[in-house]
Amino acid sequence: VVTWNVGTAMPPNDVTSLLHLNTGETNDADMIAIGLQEVNSKINKRLKDALFTDQWSELFMDVLSPFHFVLVSTVRMQGVILLVFAKYYHLPFLQDIQTDCTRTGLGGYWGNKGGVSVRLSIFGHMVCFLNCHLPAHLEKAEQRKEDFATILHMQQFDGDAASGILDHDLVFWFGDLNFRIESLDIRFVKYAIDSNILSQLWEKDQLNIAKSTWPVLSGFQEGPLNFPPTFKFDVGTNKYDSSAKKRKPAWTDRILWKIKSPSVGLGAGGRRPSRGILSVSQLCYCSHMEYTVSDHKPVAAIFAVQFASKTEKPPVEIYVADEWSRPEQAVVRYKMAAGFHRSSWDWIGLYRVGFRHPKDYVSYVWARNGRGHACAHPWCPSAVSGLQVMFSEDALPKGKGEYILGYYSNTSSSIAGMTEPFQV
């Protein structure tokens, strides 16, 4: 999980260290959630972004796609953006994807402050990512509490699984939460940072104080702040604010999580439900001083989330030959799980390995004209209760390469089935 108030800056050239892509530790990451605040949202810029995505989202897609990450969902409210990526082979197990946003700026009329969320079912567990930009300034702690409570109250999702944010099995809450350091003067704060005695500042951090006093924060956890405050820096440097305002350094940029407490009561057969269903451990919580385009430093956290998979098979299983060397081999057979809600607008896309998002296909065929078959091909399991479609010769890529097929469900706005890479 990454949070970064980018201060309307242009993206830097390189974000690999921010995403921990050049280290061993996250080459095996399964998902990445990136929350940005203060992305340039001038009117003319927004018109361009309505046609294309913004430069920040483009950069993250470009950097992550070679590592087999695909954009699962994104939501934007003025300068507040949330992007959720996953490795392509997990996509069929990420379902019920929904987004929401809540404006709290100017009493709810302006989206410069507020929260944006992406919620989804991950292998059958409901998870919500919430990126917030809360009001600034030391004296606004109470306003931050009210705005957070408003966001939790206003955001509602369709379906019975988890209608509110706190109904999810796991919530990641992050962003420029704007909490400040109380009662210590700027000289002492800077001295504590320079002397690396950060623990002296922790007990005066407004969010740490609030965690034990605000009911709305009950159950939210956060790792230790073993990195210096991430705000406010002179842009282009690692020096704290030297302007006339001399803002006091603060940990404004934070990443917290909350596991839903197991419902009290007896499970099936009169037994108590086992408590070990879902556990979260934080492997890393750090700031990235090497980025100087903004007056904030980005913050990243790596989590290991363990839970039992509730879904063995994807909603749609796709069968394809290891290689398409002639046009007549471009046949796709597939079967759907019982209870899968197909739509006549579903389609099967042919993707180059390293594709960026579900609409980033080379070509597609509608899945609505699937028809039954009896098949003797050795690579086609006889169990396939036959639906098949075919790519026309015109729809096939001209050069050689590695490709993947994905079944896109219009109902769930997500990929419901995916093949291994094969040669064309």
Buried (B, 14 or more C-beta within 10 A) or exposed (E): BBBBBBBBBEBBEEBEBBBBBEEEEBEEBBBBBBBBBBBBBEEEBBEEBEEEBBBBBEBBBEBBBEBBBBBBBBBBBBBBBBBBBBBBBBBBBBBBBBBBBBBBBEEBEEBBBBBBBBBBBBBBBBBBBBBBBBBBEBEBBEBBBBBBBBBBEBBEBEEEBBEBBBBBBBBBBBBBBBBBBBEBEBEBBBEBBEEEEBEBBBEBBBBBBBBEEBEEBEBBEBBEBEBBBBBBBEEEEEEBBEEEEEBBBBBBBBBBBBBBEBEEEEEEEEEEEEEEBBEBEBEEBBBBEEBBBBBBBBBBBBBEBEBEEEBEEBBBBBBBBEEBEEEEBBBBBBBBBEEBEBEEEBBBBBBBBBBBBBEBBBBBBEBEEBEEBEBEEEEBEEEBEBBBBBBEEEBBBEEEEEBBBBBBBBEBBBBBBBBEBBEB
